[in-house]
Amino acid sequence: MRRLLSRRLNRTTGTDEGSALMLALVVVLLGSLLVIPLLSYAVAVTTSSRIEVTKTARSEAVKGALRTALANGKDLYAQCSTSGATTSRPIASPGLGIATSTTCTTVKDTTEMKSSDLRVAMTTVQLGALAPVGTVGTPYAGSGLGTSAWTADTTAVSTGGKILLPQLPGHSLTHPSSTGYPMPAWAGSCIAYFPGTYTDPITISSSTPVYFTSGIYYFENTVTFTGSANVVIGGGSVDGCTSDQDAAYNAINAPINHNITGYGATFVLGAAGRLVVNDSIAGTGPVVNFNNRLVADTDISNQPSKGVNIESVNGVSSGGSSVDLNQSYLFVPHSMSTGSPAVDAASNGYNASTLVPLATPVVLPAVQTNPVIDFSFTGANNGTLYVPGYVSVPQGRININVSATSLVKKNISLLGGVLAAQFTQGAAQPAIQQLGIVNRVVQKTFKIVSTTTSGTPVVVSVAQVQVNDYGEYVVNSWIITTGGG
């Protein structure tokens, strides 16, 4: 019995031997069917991820190139302004570790005004007054008649073919310092002025740069730029030694109410107020640059100053109000000030200009009533007065007198249109003299192309950007494409 049982147990045990091996083989087979595809998938994903990382890095490099170009809109405008539709200009690369090349071309130029909207370029309203030498644009046909007829062709808002006779904007009655406010040493050498009412004479002759922050300035005395004066008036396309924001926050003892508005600045000349640029004080010669006045459409108080850099308070002050200037040789309606409806400017703290020319224009250098704008030089150094906006001084004289030996470095540019009683000019003319309207390009549309220059894949960024001459910009379109690799 024992032998029989032993044989049976041995026979049963022998039957089970090898079945585990079969199961193991099945498991290995199934595992191979799953693991190999998983490994292949993992390799594919890893490879794809590496490619995507490379693409992303190169895409960010060209994005960074555009962002670097847009970091300073004013510099971008200056760099790309000399480009054309088929002539590109290089822009510095950001240096992000991936080599890129950036260029720009000009797609479109936009002028300040449409041709159909160009106001009258030059108007002289005193009897016998003629358009000055250096006039740019078509003078008003009724110039020099000395009657009130010209007022029928005026508008308070710039209109094509009409004479702009702007109202006066609102202005602050506060009296900021007539010597300005220095910036701290860490901000650089600079003196800032703030909008307001100035009754004391101002003379700027030092080589320390001066910046008039943006807004409305009302002067009742002489403002003289002479010596080595280096002056920028208002924010805009010409850089000043500081900015509106920095001056407001950092100028030493700056007024609490800084009165800064919009871009650019408007000088309003009332009572004995006038603007003088000369070399009466020794120096390298004064350089004075206005920036065009820009205000928001919602800024009702400042709307009359839009596009206007210099204007006089017109009429005759009379017992707290004003009346028209009505002479046999010159008629000018008294100024109105912003309001709804507009009011007599005298009620808003303005006094009519007293600098009315004599009846008969004189030949220089004979002495006459002080001109409301006086550009006079006898030496050989610099002398610049650049005014891109409108000049409205219909009861004042503009004087330009440069000696024959000092013409080369002289530049008087009144580019936004001029309304004046008369001009007096010397026999010699400045090297640059533009009086009237130059319809300036104030906005450009650039195509900015950035591309990787080594390795693969090749990534290209193409953007179209509108940039104003004072630096503001908007990106119209931006496309990034990736080539092979």
ZIMO-V91315 format. One record per backbone hydrogen bond with DSSP energy under -1.0 kcal/mol. NH is the residue of the N-H (numbers start at 0). CO is the residue of the C=O. Records with the same first field share a line. If there is no record, write none. Layout:
BEGIN
NH->CO / CO
END
This chain:
BEGIN
4->0
5->1
6->2
7->3
8->4
9->5
10->6
11->7
12->8
13->9
14->10
15->11
16->12
18->15
21->17
22->18
23->19
24->20
25->21
26->22
27->23
28->24
29->25
30->26
31->27
32->28
33->29
34->30
35->31
37->33
38->34
39->35
40->36
41->37
42->38
43->39
44->40
45->41
46->42
47->43
48->44
49->45
50->46
51->47
52->48
53->49
54->50
55->51
56->52
57->53
58->54
59->55
60->56
61->57
62->58
63->59
64->60
65->61
66->62
67->63
68->64
69->65
75->71
76->72
77->73
78->74
79->75
80->76
82->79
83->86
88->103
90->101
100->450
102->448
103->88
104->446
105->83
106->444
107->444
109->442
111->439
116->113
117->114
119->161
122->417
124->419
125->420
126->328
127->143
128->125
134->131
135->434
139->121
142->139
143->123
144->141
150->147
151->148
152->149
153->150
154->162
160->117
161->158
162->152
164->154
167->335
169->300
180->191
182->189
186->183
187->184
190->208
191->180
192->210
196->173
197->217
201->221
203->223
209->229
210->190
211->231
212->192
214->263
216->265
217->195
218->267
219->197
222->273
223->201
224->275
225->203
227->204
228->225
230->286
231->209
232->288
233->211
246->242
247->243
248->244
249->245
250->246
251->181
253->250
257->255
260->213
262->293
264->290
265->214
266->308
267->216
268->310
269->218
270->350
272->269
274->371
275->222
276->373
277->224
284->226
286->228
287->383
288->230
289->385
290->232
293->262
298->295
299->297
304->301
305->302
306->292
307->304
308->389
309->389
310->266
311->391
312->268
315->322
317->320
320->317
322->315
324->331
326->329
331->324
334->313
336->342
337->167
342->336
344->334
346->343
347->344
348->345
349->344
352->312
353->270
355->353
365->362
371->396
372->396
373->274
374->398
375->276
376->400
381->283
382->408
383->285
384->410
385->287
386->412
389->306
390->416
391->309
392->418
395->392
397->421
398->372
399->423
400->374
402->376
405->402
409->406
410->382
411->431
412->384
413->433
414->386
415->388
416->435
417->120
418->390
419->122
420->392 / 395
421->395
423->397
425->399
430->406
431->409
433->411
434->133
435->413
436->135
437->414
439->437
441->109
442->109
443->466
444->107
445->464
446->104
447->462
448->102
449->460
450->100
451->458
452->98
459->480
460->449
461->478
462->447
463->476
464->445
465->473
466->443
467->471
468->441
470->467
473->465
475->463
476->463
478->461
480->459
482->457
END
